[in-house]
């Protein structure tokens, strides 16, 4: 919105007032429009996320064996 007096809602649809039924864990507000490259830079690489997941699985497996 460009109206400073507008109410700002995270997780609510302004068209039909539907609300997000879940959790939002990383909400960010910027005072400018981000470029496509800036938005892409905010998304973690799938390979690094996969590596993180595999690392966590390995830790959990080790703990179960102990």
PDB file of N, CA, C, O and CB in Angstrom:
ATOM      1  N   UNK A   1       0.837  -1.188   0.000  1.00  0.00           N
ATOM      2  CA  UNK A   1       0.000   0.000   0.000  1.00  0.00           C
ATOM      3  C   UNK A   1       0.872   1.238   0.000  1.00  0.00           C
ATOM      4  O   UNK A   1       1.987   1.218   0.521  1.00  0.00           O
ATOM      5  CB  UNK A   1      -0.947   0.005   1.208  1.00  0.00           C
ATOM      6  N   UNK A   2       0.382   2.289  -0.568  1.00  0.00           N
ATOM      7  CA  UNK A   2       1.103   3.563  -0.548  1.00  0.00           C
ATOM      8  C   UNK A   2       0.427   4.556   0.384  1.00  0.00           C
ATOM      9  O   UNK A   2       0.905   5.678   0.545  1.00  0.00           O
ATOM     10  CB  UNK A   2       1.197   4.149  -1.959  1.00  0.00           C
ATOM     11  N   UNK A   3      -0.670   4.156   0.993  1.00  0.00           N
ATOM     12  CA  UNK A   3      -1.401   5.018   1.905  1.00  0.00           C
ATOM     13  C   UNK A   3      -0.879   4.787   3.321  1.00  0.00           C
ATOM     14  O   UNK A   3      -1.014   3.689   3.863  1.00  0.00           O
ATOM     15  CB  UNK A   3      -2.934   4.753   1.822  1.00  0.00           C
ATOM     16  N   UNK A   4      -0.281   5.819   3.922  1.00  0.00           N
ATOM     17  CA  UNK A   4       0.302   5.691   5.255  1.00  0.00           C
ATOM     18  C   UNK A   4      -0.740   5.421   6.327  1.00  0.00           C
ATOM     19  O   UNK A   4      -0.396   4.972   7.420  1.00  0.00           O
ATOM     20  CB  UNK A   4       1.067   6.937   5.602  1.00  0.00           C
ATOM     21  N   UNK A   5      -1.996   5.683   6.037  1.00  0.00           N
ATOM     22  CA  UNK A   5      -3.057   5.470   7.015  1.00  0.00           C
ATOM     23  C   UNK A   5      -3.696   4.084   6.887  1.00  0.00           C
ATOM     24  O   UNK A   5      -4.582   3.741   7.669  1.00  0.00           O
ATOM     25  CB  UNK A   5      -4.121   6.541   6.863  1.00  0.00           C
ATOM     26  N   UNK A   6      -3.262   3.294   5.920  1.00  0.00           N
ATOM     27  CA  UNK A   6      -3.820   1.957   5.732  1.00  0.00           C
ATOM     28  C   UNK A   6      -3.390   1.020   6.848  1.00  0.00           C
ATOM     29  O   UNK A   6      -2.300   1.155   7.405  1.00  0.00           O
ATOM     30  CB  UNK A   6      -3.398   1.390   4.382  1.00  0.00           C
ATOM     31  N   UNK A   7      -4.257   0.068   7.168  1.00  0.00           N
ATOM     32  CA  UNK A   7      -3.928  -0.962   8.149  1.00  0.00           C
ATOM     33  C   UNK A   7      -3.149  -2.054   7.433  1.00  0.00           C
ATOM     34  O   UNK A   7      -3.531  -2.491   6.347  1.00  0.00           O
ATOM     35  CB  UNK A   7      -5.217  -1.539   8.837  1.00  0.00           C
ATOM     36  N   UNK A   8      -2.068  -2.487   8.039  1.00  0.00           N
ATOM     37  CA  UNK A   8      -1.197  -3.492   7.446  1.00  0.00           C
ATOM     38  C   UNK A   8      -1.386  -4.817   8.177  1.00  0.00           C
ATOM     39  O   UNK A   8      -1.238  -4.878   9.398  1.00  0.00           O
ATOM     40  CB  UNK A   8       0.286  -3.042   7.496  1.00  0.00           C
ATOM     41  N   UNK A   9      -1.712  -5.879   7.439  1.00  0.00           N
ATOM     42  CA  UNK A   9      -1.896  -7.203   8.025  1.00  0.00           C
ATOM     43  C   UNK A   9      -0.949  -8.184   7.344  1.00  0.00           C
ATOM     44  O   UNK A   9      -0.790  -8.163   6.123  1.00  0.00           O
ATOM     45  CB  UNK A   9      -3.372  -7.675   7.891  1.00  0.00           C
ATOM     46  N   UNK A  10      -0.337  -9.026   8.126  1.00  0.00           N
ATOM     47  CA  UNK A  10       0.485 -10.103   7.585  1.00  0.00           C
ATOM     48  C   UNK A  10      -0.346 -11.374   7.675  1.00  0.00           C
ATOM     49  O   UNK A  10      -0.810 -11.741   8.754  1.00  0.00           O
ATOM     50  CB  UNK A  10       1.859 -10.247   8.360  1.00  0.00           C
ATOM     51  N   UNK A  11      -0.535 -12.047   6.542  1.00  0.00           N
ATOM     52  CA  UNK A  11      -1.276 -13.300   6.543  1.00  0.00           C
ATOM     53  C   UNK A  11      -2.772 -13.139   6.419  1.00  0.00           C
ATOM     54  O   UNK A  11      -3.521 -14.049   6.775  1.00  0.00           O
ATOM     55  CB  UNK A  11      -0.978 -14.045   7.772  1.00  0.00           C
ATOM     56  N   UNK A  12      -3.229 -11.996   5.920  1.00  0.00           N
ATOM     57  CA  UNK A  12      -4.661 -11.785   5.741  1.00  0.00           C
ATOM     58  C   UNK A  12      -4.920 -11.279   4.331  1.00  0.00           C
ATOM     59  O   UNK A  12      -4.242 -10.365   3.862  1.00  0.00           O
ATOM     60  CB  UNK A  12      -5.215 -10.788   6.791  1.00  0.00           C
ATOM     61  N   UNK A  13      -5.896 -11.870   3.656  1.00  0.00           N
ATOM     62  CA  UNK A  13      -6.266 -11.489   2.302  1.00  0.00           C
ATOM     63  C   UNK A  13      -7.215 -10.301   2.360  1.00  0.00           C
ATOM     64  O   UNK A  13      -8.272 -10.382   2.986  1.00  0.00           O
ATOM     65  CB  UNK A  13      -6.913 -12.677   1.547  1.00  0.00           C
ATOM     66  N   UNK A  14      -6.851  -9.208   1.717  1.00  0.00           N
ATOM     67  CA  UNK A  14      -7.691  -8.015   1.782  1.00  0.00           C
ATOM     68  C   UNK A  14      -8.929  -8.131   0.902  1.00  0.00           C
ATOM     69  O   UNK A  14      -9.872  -7.358   1.072  1.00  0.00           O
ATOM     70  CB  UNK A  14      -6.891  -6.797   1.377  1.00  0.00           C
ATOM     71  N   UNK A  15      -8.950  -9.071  -0.028  1.00  0.00           N
ATOM     72  CA  UNK A  15     -10.091  -9.212  -0.934  1.00  0.00           C
ATOM     73  C   UNK A  15     -11.273  -9.863  -0.218  1.00  0.00           C
ATOM     74  O   UNK A  15     -12.391  -9.348  -0.262  1.00  0.00           O
ATOM     75  CB  UNK A  15      -9.698 -10.040  -2.170  1.00  0.00           C
ATOM     76  N   UNK A  16     -11.023 -11.001   0.443  1.00  0.00           N
ATOM     77  CA  UNK A  16     -12.128 -11.720   1.087  1.00  0.00           C
ATOM     78  C   UNK A  16     -11.928 -11.879   2.593  1.00  0.00           C
ATOM     79  O   UNK A  16     -12.672 -12.619   3.236  1.00  0.00           O
ATOM     80  CB  UNK A  16     -12.292 -13.086   0.453  1.00  0.00           C
ATOM     81  N   UNK A  17     -10.950 -11.205   3.153  1.00  0.00           N
ATOM     82  CA  UNK A  17     -10.669 -11.198   4.585  1.00  0.00           C
ATOM     83  C   UNK A  17     -10.250 -12.573   5.131  1.00  0.00           C
ATOM     84  O   UNK A  17     -10.270 -12.793   6.342  1.00  0.00           O
ATOM     85  CB  UNK A  17     -11.886 -10.712   5.330  1.00  0.00           C
ATOM     86  N   UNK A  18      -9.870 -13.492   4.236  1.00  0.00           N
ATOM     87  CA  UNK A  18      -9.405 -14.804   4.670  1.00  0.00           C
ATOM     88  C   UNK A  18      -8.073 -14.648   5.397  1.00  0.00           C
ATOM     89  O   UNK A  18      -7.264 -13.789   5.047  1.00  0.00           O
ATOM     90  CB  UNK A  18      -9.266 -15.774   3.462  1.00  0.00           C
ATOM     91  N   UNK A  19      -7.855 -15.472   6.399  1.00  0.00           N
ATOM     92  CA  UNK A  19      -6.616 -15.403   7.169  1.00  0.00           C
ATOM     93  C   UNK A  19      -5.796 -16.658   6.964  1.00  0.00           C
ATOM     94  O   UNK A  19      -6.344 -17.749   6.801  1.00  0.00           O
ATOM     95  CB  UNK A  19      -6.912 -15.200   8.656  1.00  0.00           C
ATOM     96  N   UNK A  20      -4.481 -16.504   6.973  1.00  0.00           N
ATOM     97  CA  UNK A  20      -3.546 -17.611   6.836  1.00  0.00           C
ATOM     98  C   UNK A  20      -3.669 -18.498   8.053  1.00  0.00           C
ATOM     99  O   UNK A  20      -3.550 -18.018   9.180  1.00  0.00           O
ATOM    100  CB  UNK A  20      -2.093 -17.106   6.664  1.00  0.00           C
ATOM    101  N   UNK A  21      -3.902 -19.773   7.854  1.00  0.00           N
ATOM    102  CA  UNK A  21      -4.042 -20.716   8.958  1.00  0.00           C
ATOM    103  C   UNK A  21      -2.723 -21.467   9.128  1.00  0.00           C
ATOM    104  O   UNK A  21      -2.578 -22.607   8.687  1.00  0.00           O
ATOM    105  CB  UNK A  21      -5.226 -21.708   8.706  1.00  0.00           C
ATOM    106  N   UNK A  22      -1.798 -20.825   9.756  1.00  0.00           N
ATOM    107  CA  UNK A  22      -0.484 -21.405   9.953  1.00  0.00           C
ATOM    108  C   UNK A  22       0.418 -20.412  10.655  1.00  0.00           C
ATOM    109  O   UNK A  22      -0.053 -19.462  11.279  1.00  0.00           O
ATOM    110  CB  UNK A  22       0.126 -21.838   8.620  1.00  0.00           C
ATOM    111  N   UNK A  23       1.691 -20.633  10.551  1.00  0.00           N
ATOM    112  CA  UNK A  23       2.661 -19.763  11.194  1.00  0.00           C
ATOM    113  C   UNK A  23       3.516 -19.083  10.127  1.00  0.00           C
ATOM    114  O   UNK A  23       3.846 -19.682   9.103  1.00  0.00           O
ATOM    115  CB  UNK A  23       3.546 -20.560  12.184  1.00  0.00           C
ATOM    116  N   UNK A  24       3.857 -17.862  10.376  1.00  0.00           N
ATOM    117  CA  UNK A  24       4.781 -17.125   9.517  1.00  0.00           C
ATOM    118  C   UNK A  24       6.013 -16.868  10.375  1.00  0.00           C
ATOM    119  O   UNK A  24       5.940 -16.164  11.382  1.00  0.00           O
ATOM    120  CB  UNK A  24       4.142 -15.766   8.955  1.00  0.00           C
ATOM    121  N   UNK A  25       7.144 -17.442   9.973  1.00  0.00           N
ATOM    122  CA  UNK A  25       8.322 -17.347  10.826  1.00  0.00           C
ATOM    123  C   UNK A  25       9.364 -16.342  10.355  1.00  0.00           C
ATOM    124  O   UNK A  25      10.359 -16.122  11.045  1.00  0.00           O
ATOM    125  CB  UNK A  25       8.954 -18.678  10.933  1.00  0.00           C
ATOM    126  N   UNK A  26       9.156 -15.732   9.203  1.00  0.00           N
ATOM    127  CA  UNK A  26      10.166 -14.802   8.718  1.00  0.00           C
ATOM    128  C   UNK A  26       9.493 -13.707   7.899  1.00  0.00           C
ATOM    129  O   UNK A  26       9.551 -13.717   6.669  1.00  0.00           O
ATOM    130  CB  UNK A  26      11.238 -15.538   7.878  1.00  0.00           C
ATOM    131  N   UNK A  27       8.865 -12.779   8.578  1.00  0.00           N
ATOM    132  CA  UNK A  27       8.217 -11.655   7.887  1.00  0.00           C
ATOM    133  C   UNK A  27       9.176 -10.471   7.868  1.00  0.00           C
ATOM    134  O   UNK A  27       9.794 -10.141   8.880  1.00  0.00           O
ATOM    135  CB  UNK A  27       6.865 -11.264   8.581  1.00  0.00           C
ATOM    136  N   UNK A  28       9.289  -9.848   6.726  1.00  0.00           N
ATOM    137  CA  UNK A  28      10.181  -8.689   6.593  1.00  0.00           C
ATOM    138  C   UNK A  28       9.437  -7.570   5.883  1.00  0.00           C
ATOM    139  O   UNK A  28       8.625  -7.819   4.992  1.00  0.00           O
ATOM    140  CB  UNK A  28      11.482  -9.063   5.815  1.00  0.00           C
ATOM    141  N   UNK A  29       9.712  -6.358   6.277  1.00  0.00           N
ATOM    142  CA  UNK A  29       9.109  -5.179   5.657  1.00  0.00           C
ATOM    143  C   UNK A  29      10.247  -4.292   5.172  1.00  0.00           C
ATOM    144  O   UNK A  29      11.158  -3.965   5.932  1.00  0.00           O
ATOM    145  CB  UNK A  29       8.165  -4.406   6.662  1.00  0.00           C
ATOM    146  N   UNK A  30      10.191  -3.913   3.924  1.00  0.00           N
ATOM    147  CA  UNK A  30      11.213  -3.050   3.336  1.00  0.00           C
ATOM    148  C   UNK A  30      10.575  -1.722   2.947  1.00  0.00           C
ATOM    149  O   UNK A  30       9.384  -1.666   2.640  1.00  0.00           O
ATOM    150  CB  UNK A  30      11.880  -3.729   2.101  1.00  0.00           C
ATOM    151  N   UNK A  31      11.354  -0.676   2.962  1.00  0.00           N
ATOM    152  CA  UNK A  31      10.825   0.633   2.596  1.00  0.00           C
ATOM    153  C   UNK A  31      11.056   0.960   1.119  1.00  0.00           C
ATOM    154  O   UNK A  31      10.959   2.113   0.699  1.00  0.00           O
ATOM    155  CB  UNK A  31      11.456   1.704   3.464  1.00  0.00           C
ATOM    156  N   UNK A  32      11.362  -0.076   0.347  1.00  0.00           N
ATOM    157  CA  UNK A  32      11.552   0.087  -1.089  1.00  0.00           C
ATOM    158  C   UNK A  32      11.184  -1.221  -1.787  1.00  0.00           C
ATOM    159  O   UNK A  32      11.082  -2.268  -1.148  1.00  0.00           O
ATOM    160  CB  UNK A  32      13.019   0.501  -1.419  1.00  0.00           C
ATOM    161  N   UNK A  33      10.990  -1.150  -3.086  1.00  0.00           N
ATOM    162  CA  UNK A  33      10.692  -2.354  -3.861  1.00  0.00           C
ATOM    163  C   UNK A  33      11.996  -3.099  -4.106  1.00  0.00           C
ATOM    164  O   UNK A  33      12.990  -2.502  -4.519  1.00  0.00           O
ATOM    165  CB  UNK A  33       9.983  -2.004  -5.213  1.00  0.00           C
ATOM    166  N   UNK A  34      11.990  -4.406  -3.849  1.00  0.00           N
ATOM    167  CA  UNK A  34      13.181  -5.213  -4.086  1.00  0.00           C
ATOM    168  C   UNK A  34      13.221  -5.669  -5.540  1.00  0.00           C
ATOM    169  O   UNK A  34      12.185  -5.925  -6.154  1.00  0.00           O
ATOM    170  CB  UNK A  34      13.217  -6.429  -3.136  1.00  0.00           C
ATOM    171  N   UNK A  35      14.422  -5.764  -6.074  1.00  0.00           N
ATOM    172  CA  UNK A  35      14.582  -6.284  -7.434  1.00  0.00           C
ATOM    173  C   UNK A  35      14.425  -7.805  -7.394  1.00  0.00           C
ATOM    174  O   UNK A  35      14.450  -8.411  -6.323  1.00  0.00           O
ATOM    175  CB  UNK A  35      15.975  -5.877  -8.038  1.00  0.00           C
ATOM    176  N   UNK A  36      14.265  -8.406  -8.557  1.00  0.00           N
ATOM    177  CA  UNK A  36      14.179  -9.864  -8.634  1.00  0.00           C
ATOM    178  C   UNK A  36      15.431 -10.509  -8.030  1.00  0.00           C
ATOM    179  O   UNK A  36      15.340 -11.517  -7.329  1.00  0.00           O
ATOM    180  CB  UNK A  36      13.995 -10.317 -10.099  1.00  0.00           C
ATOM    181  N   UNK A  37      16.575  -9.932  -8.301  1.00  0.00           N
ATOM    182  CA  UNK A  37      17.834 -10.483  -7.787  1.00  0.00           C
ATOM    183  C   UNK A  37      17.901 -10.380  -6.266  1.00  0.00           C
ATOM    184  O   UNK A  37      18.401 -11.292  -5.608  1.00  0.00           O
ATOM    185  CB  UNK A  37      19.032  -9.756  -8.416  1.00  0.00           C
ATOM    186  N   UNK A  38      17.404  -9.282  -5.701  1.00  0.00           N
ATOM    187  CA  UNK A  38      17.409  -9.129  -4.250  1.00  0.00           C
ATOM    188  C   UNK A  38      16.480 -10.154  -3.583  1.00  0.00           C
ATOM    189  O   UNK A  38      16.818 -10.723  -2.545  1.00  0.00           O
ATOM    190  CB  UNK A  38      16.989  -7.700  -3.866  1.00  0.00           C
ATOM    191  N   UNK A  39      15.325 -10.378  -4.180  1.00  0.00           N
ATOM    192  CA  UNK A  39      14.399 -11.376  -3.642  1.00  0.00           C
ATOM    193  C   UNK A  39      15.018 -12.763  -3.747  1.00  0.00           C
ATOM    194  O   UNK A  39      14.952 -13.545  -2.799  1.00  0.00           O
ATOM    195  CB  UNK A  39      13.042 -11.330  -4.387  1.00  0.00           C
ATOM    196  N   UNK A  40      15.611 -13.069  -4.878  1.00  0.00           N
ATOM    197  CA  UNK A  40      16.247 -14.374  -5.069  1.00  0.00           C
ATOM    198  C   UNK A  40      17.369 -14.571  -4.054  1.00  0.00           C
ATOM    199  O   UNK A  40      17.596 -15.691  -3.597  1.00  0.00           O
ATOM    200  CB  UNK A  40      16.796 -14.508  -6.506  1.00  0.00           C
ATOM    201  N   UNK A  41      18.068 -13.504  -3.698  1.00  0.00           N
ATOM    202  CA  UNK A  41      19.141 -13.587  -2.723  1.00  0.00           C
ATOM    203  C   UNK A  41      18.656 -13.905  -1.317  1.00  0.00           C
ATOM    204  O   UNK A  41      19.441 -14.347  -0.478  1.00  0.00           O
ATOM    205  CB  UNK A  41      19.900 -12.307  -2.706  1.00  0.00           C
ATOM    206  N   UNK A  42      17.379 -13.688  -1.050  1.00  0.00           N
ATOM    207  CA  UNK A  42      16.815 -13.967   0.267  1.00  0.00           C
ATOM    208  C   UNK A  42      16.434 -15.437   0.443  1.00  0.00           C
ATOM    209  O   UNK A  42      16.251 -15.905   1.567  1.00  0.00           O
ATOM    210  CB  UNK A  42      15.601 -13.096   0.500  1.00  0.00           C
ATOM    211  N   UNK A  43      16.315 -16.157  -0.664  1.00  0.00           N
ATOM    212  CA  UNK A  43      15.889 -17.556  -0.632  1.00  0.00           C
ATOM    213  C   UNK A  43      17.116 -18.443  -0.477  1.00  0.00           C
ATOM    214  O   UNK A  43      18.074 -18.312  -1.239  1.00  0.00           O
ATOM    215  CB  UNK A  43      15.092 -17.932  -1.918  1.00  0.00           C
ATOM    216  N   UNK A  44      17.098 -19.351   0.508  1.00  0.00           N
ATOM    217  CA  UNK A  44      18.261 -20.236   0.662  1.00  0.00           C
ATOM    218  C   UNK A  44      18.409 -21.177  -0.525  1.00  0.00           C
ATOM    219  O   UNK A  44      17.420 -21.589  -1.132  1.00  0.00           O
ATOM    220  CB  UNK A  44      18.144 -21.047   1.953  1.00  0.00           C
ATOM    221  N   UNK A  45      19.628 -21.505  -0.841  1.00  0.00           N
ATOM    222  CA  UNK A  45      19.908 -22.438  -1.924  1.00  0.00           C
ATOM    223  C   UNK A  45      19.344 -23.806  -1.566  1.00  0.00           C
ATOM    224  O   UNK A  45      19.516 -24.260  -0.435  1.00  0.00           O
ATOM    225  CB  UNK A  45      21.430 -22.525  -2.204  1.00  0.00           C
ATOM    226  N   UNK A  46      18.679 -24.470  -2.498  1.00  0.00           N
ATOM    227  CA  UNK A  46      18.148 -25.808  -2.199  1.00  0.00           C
ATOM    228  C   UNK A  46      19.232 -26.791  -1.774  1.00  0.00           C
ATOM    229  O   UNK A  46      18.996 -27.646  -0.921  1.00  0.00           O
ATOM    230  CB  UNK A  46      17.420 -26.357  -3.407  1.00  0.00           C
ATOM    231  N   UNK A  47      20.413 -26.673  -2.363  1.00  0.00           N
ATOM    232  CA  UNK A  47      21.483 -27.609  -2.014  1.00  0.00           C
ATOM    233  C   UNK A  47      21.938 -27.392  -0.578  1.00  0.00           C
ATOM    234  O   UNK A  47      22.233 -28.355   0.129  1.00  0.00           O
ATOM    235  CB  UNK A  47      22.671 -27.456  -2.975  1.00  0.00           C
ATOM    236  N   UNK A  48      21.998 -26.131  -0.137  1.00  0.00           N
ATOM    237  CA  UNK A  48      22.422 -25.881   1.237  1.00  0.00           C
ATOM    238  C   UNK A  48      21.338 -26.334   2.209  1.00  0.00           C
ATOM    239  O   UNK A  48      21.654 -26.803   3.302  1.00  0.00           O
ATOM    240  CB  UNK A  48      22.745 -24.387   1.447  1.00  0.00           C
ATOM    241  N   UNK A  49      20.074 -26.203   1.836  1.00  0.00           N
ATOM    242  CA  UNK A  49      18.986 -26.673   2.691  1.00  0.00           C
ATOM    243  C   UNK A  49      19.007 -28.203   2.767  1.00  0.00           C
ATOM    244  O   UNK A  49      18.780 -28.778   3.832  1.00  0.00           O
ATOM    245  CB  UNK A  49      17.616 -26.171   2.161  1.00  0.00           C
ATOM    246  N   UNK A  50      19.279 -28.851   1.645  1.00  0.00           N
ATOM    247  CA  UNK A  50      19.364 -30.311   1.631  1.00  0.00           C
ATOM    248  C   UNK A  50      20.533 -30.772   2.495  1.00  0.00           C
ATOM    249  O   UNK A  50      20.408 -31.740   3.245  1.00  0.00           O
ATOM    250  CB  UNK A  50      19.519 -30.839   0.184  1.00  0.00           C
ATOM    251  N   UNK A  51      21.656 -30.091   2.394  1.00  0.00           N
ATOM    252  CA  UNK A  51      22.825 -30.450   3.194  1.00  0.00           C
ATOM    253  C   UNK A  51      22.528 -30.262   4.680  1.00  0.00           C
ATOM    254  O   UNK A  51      22.936 -31.078   5.507  1.00  0.00           O
ATOM    255  CB  UNK A  51      24.048 -29.606   2.778  1.00  0.00           C
ATOM    256  N   UNK A  52      21.824 -29.195   5.014  1.00  0.00           N
ATOM    257  CA  UNK A  52      21.444 -28.959   6.402  1.00  0.00           C
ATOM    258  C   UNK A  52      20.538 -30.089   6.898  1.00  0.00           C
ATOM    259  O   UNK A  52      20.726 -30.606   7.999  1.00  0.00           O
ATOM    260  CB  UNK A  52      20.735 -27.591   6.548  1.00  0.00           C
ATOM    261  N   UNK A  53      19.563 -30.464   6.082  1.00  0.00           N
ATOM    262  CA  UNK A  53      18.661 -31.553   6.452  1.00  0.00           C
ATOM    263  C   UNK A  53      19.386 -32.859   6.646  1.00  0.00           C
ATOM    264  O   UNK A  53      19.123 -33.582   7.608  1.00  0.00           O
ATOM    265  CB  UNK A  53      17.597 -31.723   5.410  1.00  0.00           C
ATOM    266  N   UNK A  54      20.299 -33.172   5.744  1.00  0.00           N
ATOM    267  CA  UNK A  54      21.072 -34.416   5.867  1.00  0.00           C
ATOM    268  C   UNK A  54      21.964 -34.393   7.097  1.00  0.00           C
ATOM    269  O   UNK A  54      22.136 -35.408   7.772  1.00  0.00           O
ATOM    270  CB  UNK A  54      21.923 -34.644   4.614  1.00  0.00           C
ATOM    271  N   UNK A  55      22.526 -33.233   7.380  1.00  0.00           N
ATOM    272  CA  UNK A  55      23.363 -33.099   8.576  1.00  0.00           C
ATOM    273  C   UNK A  55      22.560 -33.312   9.847  1.00  0.00           C
ATOM    274  O   UNK A  55      23.024 -33.973  10.777  1.00  0.00           O
ATOM    275  CB  UNK A  55      24.026 -31.730   8.608  1.00  0.00           C
ATOM    276  N   UNK A  56      21.365 -32.755   9.890  1.00  0.00           N
ATOM    277  CA  UNK A  56      20.509 -32.941  11.065  1.00  0.00           C
ATOM    278  C   UNK A  56      20.084 -34.395  11.220  1.00  0.00           C
ATOM    279  O   UNK A  56      20.033 -34.916  12.334  1.00  0.00           O
ATOM    280  CB  UNK A  56      19.272 -32.046  10.968  1.00  0.00           C
ATOM    281  N   UNK A  57      19.780 -35.050  10.102  1.00  0.00           N
ATOM    282  CA  UNK A  57      19.430 -36.470  10.162  1.00  0.00           C
ATOM    283  C   UNK A  57      20.586 -37.300  10.704  1.00  0.00           C
ATOM    284  O   UNK A  57      20.380 -38.210  11.507  1.00  0.00           O
ATOM    285  CB  UNK A  57      19.025 -36.979   8.776  1.00  0.00           C
ATOM    286  N   UNK A  58      21.787 -36.990  10.271  1.00  0.00           N
ATOM    287  CA  UNK A  58      22.962 -37.729  10.745  1.00  0.00           C
ATOM    288  C   UNK A  58      23.139 -37.547  12.249  1.00  0.00           C
ATOM    289  O   UNK A  58      23.464 -38.501  12.955  1.00  0.00           O
ATOM    290  CB  UNK A  58      24.231 -37.267  10.001  1.00  0.00           C
ATOM    291  N   UNK A  59      22.930 -36.337  12.738  1.00  0.00           N
ATOM    292  CA  UNK A  59      23.055 -36.075  14.177  1.00  0.00           C
ATOM    293  C   UNK A  59      21.999 -36.862  14.951  1.00  0.00           C
ATOM    294  O   UNK A  59      22.302 -37.474  15.975  1.00  0.00           O
ATOM    295  CB  UNK A  59      22.918 -34.558  14.472  1.00  0.00           C
ATOM    296  N   UNK A  60      20.759 -36.844  14.459  1.00  0.00           N
ATOM    297  CA  UNK A  60      19.682 -37.569  15.135  1.00  0.00           C
ATOM    298  C   UNK A  60      19.944 -39.077  15.154  1.00  0.00           C
ATOM    299  O   UNK A  60      19.683 -39.746  16.155  1.00  0.00           O
ATOM    300  CB  UNK A  60      18.343 -37.281  14.451  1.00  0.00           C
ATOM    301  N   UNK A  61      20.455 -39.601  14.053  1.00  0.00           N
ATOM    302  CA  UNK A  61      20.758 -41.036  14.002  1.00  0.00           C
ATOM    303  C   UNK A  61      21.848 -41.400  15.008  1.00  0.00           C
ATOM    304  O   UNK A  61      21.766 -42.432  15.673  1.00  0.00           O
ATOM    305  CB  UNK A  61      21.192 -41.444  12.583  1.00  0.00           C
ATOM    306  N   UNK A  62      22.872 -40.543  15.115  1.00  0.00           N
ATOM    307  CA  UNK A  62      23.941 -40.805  16.064  1.00  0.00           C
ATOM    308  C   UNK A  62      23.415 -40.802  17.492  1.00  0.00           C
ATOM    309  O   UNK A  62      23.827 -41.618  18.316  1.00  0.00           O
ATOM    310  CB  UNK A  62      25.051 -39.774  15.909  1.00  0.00           C
ATOM    311  N   UNK A  63      22.494 -39.873  17.780  1.00  0.00           N
ATOM    312  CA  UNK A  63      21.931 -39.787  19.135  1.00  0.00           C
ATOM    313  C   UNK A  63      21.082 -41.014  19.457  1.00  0.00           C
ATOM    314  O   UNK A  63      21.072 -41.479  20.597  1.00  0.00           O
ATOM    315  CB  UNK A  63      21.086 -38.511  19.284  1.00  0.00           C
ATOM    316  N   UNK A  64      20.377 -41.537  18.470  1.00  0.00           N
ATOM    317  CA  UNK A  64      19.554 -42.720  18.704  1.00  0.00           C
ATOM    318  C   UNK A  64      20.406 -43.956  19.011  1.00  0.00           C
ATOM    319  O   UNK A  64      20.016 -44.808  19.809  1.00  0.00           O
ATOM    320  CB  UNK A  64      18.668 -42.987  17.492  1.00  0.00           C
ATOM    321  N   UNK A  65      21.576 -44.039  18.366  1.00  0.00           N
ATOM    322  CA  UNK A  65      22.460 -45.178  18.576  1.00  0.00           C
ATOM    323  C   UNK A  65      23.134 -45.119  19.950  1.00  0.00           C
ATOM    324  O   UNK A  65      23.535 -46.151  20.489  1.00  0.00           O
ATOM    325  CB  UNK A  65      23.517 -45.231  17.475  1.00  0.00           C
ATOM    326  N   UNK A  66      23.257 -43.937  20.506  1.00  0.00           N
ATOM    327  CA  UNK A  66      23.952 -43.769  21.798  1.00  0.00           C
ATOM    328  C   UNK A  66      23.133 -44.298  22.957  1.00  0.00           C
ATOM    329  O   UNK A  66      23.573 -44.233  24.105  1.00  0.00           O
ATOM    330  CB  UNK A  66      24.277 -42.301  22.040  1.00  0.00           C
TER     331      UNK A  66
END
